[in-house]
Amino acid sequence: MSRLLYLDEVDSTNTYLKIRQASLPHGTVVCAARQTAGRGRYNRTWVSQEGGLYFSVLLKPPYNPFLPNLTQLMALCICQALEQFNLAPAVKWPNDVQVNNQKISGILSEAVFDKDTFQAVVLGVGINVCQDGLNNVGQPATSLQLLGVNVSRETLLSNVLQFFWQGYPALCEKGFETIRTAYLKRFAALGKQITVRDGDKTILGTAQDISPRGTLLVRSAQSLKEIYMGDVQL
């Protein structure tokens, strides 16, 4: 289903697709060997070291309330692809994948509008594949190579996209409930004490559940809180 574009270097695969989305078909995937201005959530810098898999997917579904769940679908698909190598990846709600409590992948979803009219979603992914030094990325991180897995970036990309396109139609029709059971199986923080930070707000409590909408349910000392976005720390 994907139309693949390979680039040696680009500022950001997300930016590349956002600028050109009007002339490119649904399902276009751009993959770059290097990014000079990769980004994460909250406009943080994504350190795009040599050896990583960096790609973005252009999606043009009808505007619907399930679009935020596309990030969670991609996180699940990355887990499923990594499990083929006898790894035990975990999702870090809402947009990271970890192995052994170390980040191996991050996802950035961006909606594209023309004035006030929705046009597309661009789903950007970075996966650490062949890096052997990840000491300067701002948090504990690992790569497939460091975990003893030898796989080409092309094969890994193909595997992730295969899982993604399998789950995409159902999610667009029915939302997070189509992947909720599989997602919860890989949600390492379930039942644990966590800290959630969103801007200047901090919530302490127990990760009780992921709702049918994909939001995080946290039991604090005062009440059960529904979290729509934020950074989770164990």
Buried (B, 14 or more C-beta within 10 A) or exposed (E): EBEBBEBEEBBBBBBBBBEEBEEBEBBBBBBBBBBEEBBBBEEEEBBBBEBBBBBBBBBBBEEEEBBBBBBBBBBBBBBBBBEEBEBEBBBBBBBBBBBEEBBBBBBBBBBBEEEEEBBBBBBBBBBBBBBEEBEEBEEEBBBBBBBEBEBEBEEBBEBBBBBBBEBBEEBBEEBBBBBBEBBEEBBBBBEEEBBBEEEEEEBEBBBBBBBEBBBBBBBEEEEEBEBEBBBBEE
